Amino acid sequence: MGRENQSSMSEFLLLGLPIQPEQKGVFFALFLGVYLATVLGNLLILLVIRLDPHLHTPMYFFLSHLAFTDITFSSVTTPKMLMNMQTQSQSISYAGCISQVYFFLMLGCLDSFLLTSMAYDRYVAICHPLHYITIMSQSLCFLLVIVSWVLSSASAILHTLLLAHLSFCGDNLLPHFFCDLATLLKLSTSDTTVNELFILTVGVVVITLPFACILVSYGCIGATILRVPSTKGLYKALSTCGSHLSVVALYYGTIIGLYFFPSSNNSNDKDVIVAILYTLITPMLNPFIYSLRNQDMKGALGNILSRGRFS
């Protein structure tokens, strides 16, 4: 019976953003510009890291994976949202919705693990500088990235399989601009207790524990910085970590606002607005943060532009 209910729901209708119809043109141009800036900015980071040998270090190895993840993460939801804003069709197929949930969760978890790996890299670089090359070996960097991909994919697959076993035989209107897992669970006519328990469990593993590791890493970094006698050493340490801390604050700040302080069942507008920050604005700001606050990236970009001008 459950399988019949699932197959009978062939599509969902995405209600989109809480904006007036006459404002759609303005918001379409705005979000299109933000999406293009996200893609081009993160591609620029990938290009600069690839072309400058001085950036072939563990920190920028992780940053290149973060930039790639931001491009794909934003591309999971934004193109569909923009298309729906320009057409009368708000529908998304059942299979498309399930696929969107999988990639959204997988890439969101991957962001969390990559930020944790970058925090560990900064911890080793500042707290154990003499052993940095030995500890942050190429094999360890590859291992951290592979484990991040595996854990993220596994958690997203389990979420998706549990979601696929739910029945959707009633209303098919999703008050969101993409297939958000929490919104789908509210729409389901099945018992979602197992799904909610799994969300809580996985949330601890992929969000709370990595965030705690980042806090511990920066706590140790802060204690080490306070013992640095020279102002020059203090400035160098802070400039190294400033960009990463800004990205961490953006990423976890929006997650806390979205999932730890959700809106009531009667009002979904706040969740939609925070989701825009999380899926579109944060990935766009990452390249600007690493370009404007990071001296290594600014120097590498300047060198590449200079070589291009003289050639």
C-alpha positions in Angstrom: 0.0 0.0 0.0 2.9 2.3 0.9 4.5 1.7 -2.5 1.3 2.6 -4.3 1.0 5.9 -2.4 4.6 6.7 -3.3 4.1 6.0 -7.0 0.9 7.9 -7.1 2.7 11.1 -6.1 4.4 11.8 -9.4 5.4 15.4 -8.7 5.5 18.2 -6.1 4.7 21.8 -6.6 7.3 24.2 -5.3 5.6 27.4 -4.0 8.9 29.3 -4.2 9.9 32.4 -2.4 7.5 34.6 -0.4 7.6 37.5 -2.8 5.0 39.4 -4.8 4.5 38.5 -8.5 5.4 42.0 -9.6 8.8 41.6 -7.8 9.8 38.4 -9.4 11.7 40.1 -12.2 13.9 42.1 -9.8 14.6 39.1 -7.6 15.3 36.9 -10.6 18.0 39.3 -11.8 19.4 39.6 -8.2 19.6 35.8 -7.7 21.0 35.2 -11.1 23.8 37.7 -10.5 24.5 36.1 -7.1 24.6 32.6 -8.7 26.9 33.7 -11.5 29.2 35.4 -8.9 29.2 32.2 -6.9 30.2 30.0 -9.8 32.8 32.4 -11.3 34.2 33.4 -7.9 34.8 29.8 -6.8 36.1 28.8 -10.3 38.6 31.7 -9.9 39.8 30.2 -6.6 40.2 26.8 -8.2 42.2 28.4 -11.1 44.4 30.5 -8.9 45.3 27.5 -6.7 46.0 25.4 -9.7 48.2 27.9 -11.4 50.3 29.2 -8.4 52.8 26.6 -7.0 53.0 28.5 -3.8 49.4 27.6 -3.0 50.0 23.8 -3.4 49.7 23.4 0.4 47.3 21.4 2.5 45.2 24.5 3.4 44.6 25.4 -0.2 44.1 21.8 -1.1 41.1 21.8 1.2 40.1 25.2 0.0 39.9 24.0 -3.6 37.6 21.1 -2.6 35.5 23.6 -0.6 35.2 25.9 -3.7 34.2 22.9 -5.9 31.6 21.9 -3.2 30.2 25.5 -3.1 29.7 25.5 -6.8 27.8 22.2 -6.9 25.9 22.9 -3.7 24.5 26.2 -5.1 23.8 24.5 -8.4 21.6 21.8 -6.8 18.8 24.3 -5.9 19.4 27.7 -7.7 18.9 26.8 -11.4 15.6 25.2 -10.6 14.5 28.1 -8.5 15.4 30.6 -11.3 13.6 28.5 -13.9 10.5 28.4 -11.7 10.6 32.1 -11.3 10.6 32.6 -15.1 8.0 30.0 -16.0 4.4 29.2 -14.9 5.4 25.6 -14.1 6.4 25.1 -10.4 6.5 21.3 -10.6 9.4 19.0 -9.8 9.1 15.3 -10.4 9.2 12.8 -7.5 12.5 11.4 -8.7 13.9 14.9 -9.2 12.9 15.9 -5.7 14.5 12.8 -4.1 17.7 13.4 -6.1 17.7 17.1 -5.0 17.4 16.0 -1.3 20.3 13.6 -1.7 22.8 16.1 -3.3 21.7 18.9 -1.0 22.4 16.8 2.1 25.6 15.3 0.8 27.2 18.6 -0.2 26.0 20.3 2.9 27.6 17.6 5.1 30.8 17.7 2.9 31.1 21.5 3.6 31.0 20.8 7.3 33.8 18.1 7.2 36.0 20.2 4.9 35.8 23.2 7.2 36.8 20.9 10.1 39.8 19.6 8.1 40.8 23.2 7.4 40.5 24.0 11.1 42.7 21.0 12.0 45.3 22.2 9.4 45.4 25.6 11.0 45.7 24.0 14.5 48.8 22.0 13.4 50.3 24.9 11.5 50.1 27.3 14.5 50.4 24.9 17.5 52.9 22.5 16.0 54.7 24.4 13.3 57.9 22.3 13.5 56.0 19.1 12.8 53.6 20.6 10.2 55.1 19.0 7.1 55.3 15.6 8.8 51.8 15.6 10.2 50.0 17.2 7.3 51.4 14.8 4.7 49.8 14.4 1.3 48.4 11.0 2.3 46.7 12.5 5.3 45.2 15.3 3.3 43.8 12.8 0.7 42.5 10.6 3.5 40.7 13.4 5.2 39.0 14.4 1.9 38.1 10.8 1.0 36.6 10.2 4.5 34.6 13.4 4.2 33.1 12.3 0.8 32.4 8.8 2.1 30.7 10.0 5.3 28.7 12.7 3.6 27.5 10.3 0.8 26.6 7.6 3.4 24.5 9.9 5.5 22.8 11.4 2.5 22.0 8.0 1.1 20.5 6.8 4.3 18.4 10.0 4.6 17.2 9.5 1.0 16.3 5.8 1.5 14.3 6.6 4.6 12.5 9.4 2.7 11.7 7.2 -0.3 9.8 4.8 2.0 7.4 7.5 3.1 4.0 7.9 1.6 2.8 11.2 0.0 -0.9 10.6 -0.9 -2.3 14.0 0.2 -1.3 17.6 -0.6 1.7 17.9 -2.9 2.4 21.7 -2.3 5.8 22.4 -0.9 6.1 25.9 0.7 9.7 26.2 -0.3 11.9 26.9 -3.3 13.5 23.4 -3.3 12.8 20.0 -1.8 13.8 20.6 1.8 13.9 17.4 3.9 12.1 18.9 6.9 9.3 20.3 4.7 8.8 17.0 3.0 8.5 15.2 6.3 5.7 17.6 7.3 4.0 16.8 4.0 4.2 13.0 4.4 1.2 11.0 5.5 3.4 8.3 7.0 4.9 8.1 10.5 8.2 10.1 10.3 9.5 9.2 13.8 12.4 7.1 12.5 13.3 9.9 10.0 13.3 12.5 12.7 15.4 10.4 15.0 17.9 9.8 12.2 18.1 13.5 11.5 18.9 14.2 15.1 21.5 11.4 15.2 23.2 12.4 11.9 23.0 16.1 12.9 25.2 15.3 15.9 27.7 13.4 13.8 28.0 15.8 10.8 27.2 19.2 12.3 27.7 19.2 16.1 30.8 17.1 16.4 32.7 18.9 13.6 31.6 22.3 15.0 32.9 21.2 18.4 36.2 20.1 16.8 36.5 23.5 15.2 35.9 25.3 18.5 38.5 23.1 20.3 41.0 23.7 17.4 40.6 27.5 17.7 40.7 27.4 21.4 44.1 25.8 21.2 45.1 28.3 18.5 44.0 31.2 20.8 46.0 29.8 23.7 49.1 29.5 21.5 48.7 33.0 20.0 48.5 34.5 23.5 51.9 32.9 24.2 53.5 34.5 21.1 55.7 37.3 22.3 56.0 39.2 19.0 53.3 41.4 17.4 54.4 40.2 14.0 53.8 36.5 15.0 50.4 37.4 16.4 49.4 39.3 13.2 50.6 36.4 11.0 48.6 33.9 13.0 45.4 36.0 12.9 45.7 36.7 9.2 46.1 33.0 8.5 42.9 32.1 10.4 40.8 35.1 9.7 39.3 33.9 6.4 38.5 30.5 7.7 36.9 31.8 10.8 34.7 34.1 8.7 33.5 31.2 6.5 32.9 29.0 9.6 30.8 31.8 11.2 28.7 32.2 8.0 28.2 28.5 7.5 27.3 27.4 11.1 25.5 30.7 11.8 22.9 30.1 9.1 22.6 26.4 10.0 21.9 27.3 13.6 19.3 29.8 12.5 17.7 27.4 10.1 17.6 24.1 12.0 18.0 24.9 15.7 15.5 27.8 15.7 12.9 26.7 13.1 9.8 28.7 12.5 6.4 27.6 13.6 4.2 25.4 11.4 2.0 28.4 10.6 4.9 30.5 9.1 7.5 29.1 6.8 8.8 32.4 5.5 11.7 32.7 7.9 13.0 29.2 7.0 12.8 30.1 3.3 14.7 33.3 3.8 17.4 31.7 5.9 17.7 28.9 3.4 18.5 31.5 0.7 21.3 32.7 2.9 22.6 29.2 3.4 22.3 27.9 -0.2 23.1 31.0 -2.2 24.6 33.9 -0.3 27.2 32.0 1.8 28.7 30.1 -1.2 29.0 33.5 -3.0 30.7 35.2 -0.1 33.4 32.5 0.4 35.5 33.6 -2.6 35.3 37.2 -1.6 36.3 36.4 1.9 39.3 34.4 0.8 40.3 37.0 -1.9 40.0 40.1 0.3 41.1 38.8 3.7 43.8 36.3 2.6 47.2 37.7 1.7 48.4 34.6 0.0 45.4 34.5 -2.3 45.7 38.2 -3.1 49.4 37.8 -3.8 48.8 34.8 -6.1 46.0 36.5 -8.0 48.2 39.6 -8.5 51.1 37.5 -9.8 48.8 35.7 -12.3 47.3 39.0 -13.5 50.8 40.5 -13.8 52.1 37.5 -15.9 49.0 37.7 -18.1 49.5 41.5 -18.6 53.2 41.1 -19.6 52.6 38.1 -21.8 
